[in-house]
């Protein structure tokens, strides 16, 4: 199972930690893992390359982990980041609902 932990402050995502392989199918054929990876990695690319944010990011394919933390953002950066991050949350939430035996989503508001 993949566990996705998201931390929000003032309704804005500030951190994500995802760990584990979904286990829907064998490695290389796991559509759930591939879908989740695509959602998360596209979001990271958008934050870094489209918005130009200096996020802290790490990924370990063997462990099946991906983590990122956002720095303090000004108002305009935060508004733009929220569009990407809220869309990411919708995608992860949908996967978690559809494949609840394979993806667990936890959202913690600080």
C-alpha positions in Angstrom: 0.0 0.0 0.0 1.1 3.6 -0.7 0.5 6.1 2.1 0.3 9.7 1.1 0.6 12.2 4.0 -0.2 15.9 3.2 0.2 18.8 5.6 -1.7 22.0 5.1 -1.5 25.3 6.9 -4.3 27.8 6.4 -5.9 25.5 3.8 -2.7 25.5 1.7 -0.5 22.4 1.2 3.0 23.0 2.6 4.3 19.4 2.6 3.8 16.0 1.1 5.3 12.6 2.0 4.4 9.5 0.0 5.8 6.1 0.8 5.3 2.5 -0.4 4.4 0.7 -3.5 0.7 0.3 -4.2 0.8 -3.4 -4.8 -2.1 -3.4 -7.2 0.0 -5.5 -9.7 3.6 -6.6 -10.1 6.3 -4.0 -10.5 6.2 -2.5 -14.0 2.5 -3.3 -14.5 1.0 -1.5 -11.5 -1.4 1.1 -13.0 -2.3 2.5 -9.6 1.4 3.2 -8.7 2.0 4.6 -12.2 -1.1 6.9 -11.9 -0.1 8.2 -8.4 3.5 8.7 -9.5 2.4 10.7 -12.6 0.2 12.9 -10.5 2.9 13.6 -7.9 5.8 14.0 -10.2 3.9 16.3 -12.6 3.0 18.5 -9.7 6.7 18.6 -8.6 7.7 19.5 -12.1 5.1 22.3 -12.3 6.2 23.7 -8.9 9.8 23.7 -9.9 9.9 24.3 -13.6 6.8 26.2 -14.4 6.5 28.3 -11.2 10.2 28.4 -10.5 9.8 27.6 -6.8 12.8 26.3 -4.8 11.0 23.4 -3.1 12.8 20.8 -1.1 12.3 17.5 -3.0 13.5 13.9 -2.7 12.5 10.6 -4.4 13.6 7.0 -4.0 12.2 4.6 -6.6 13.3 1.5 -4.8 11.6 2.5 -1.6 8.7 4.0 -3.5 9.0 7.4 -1.8 8.5 10.9 -2.8 8.6 14.0 -0.5 8.5 17.7 -1.0 8.3 20.8 1.2 7.4 24.3 0.1 9.3 27.3 1.3 7.5 30.4 2.5 5.8 31.9 -0.5 4.6 35.4 -1.3 0.9 35.9 -2.0 1.2 35.6 -5.8 3.4 32.5 -5.6 1.0 30.9 -3.1 -2.0 31.5 -5.3 -0.3 29.9 -8.3 1.1 27.0 -6.2 -2.4 26.3 -4.7 -3.8 25.8 -8.2 -1.3 23.0 -8.8 -1.4 21.5 -5.3 -5.2 21.6 -5.0 -5.5 19.8 -8.4 -2.9 17.3 -7.2 -5.0 16.7 -4.1 -8.1 16.1 -6.2 -6.3 13.4 -8.2 -4.8 11.7 -5.2 -8.1 11.8 -3.4 -9.8 10.2 -6.4 -7.3 7.4 -6.6 -7.6 6.8 -2.8 -11.4 6.6 -3.1 -11.3 4.3 -6.2 -8.4 2.1 -5.0 -8.7 2.3 -1.2 -7.0 -1.0 -0.7 -3.9 0.3 -2.4 -3.7 4.1 -1.7 -4.2 5.7 1.7 -4.5 9.5 1.9 -4.1 11.5 5.1 -4.5 15.2 5.2 -3.4 17.0 8.4 -4.3 20.6 9.0 -1.8 22.6 11.1 
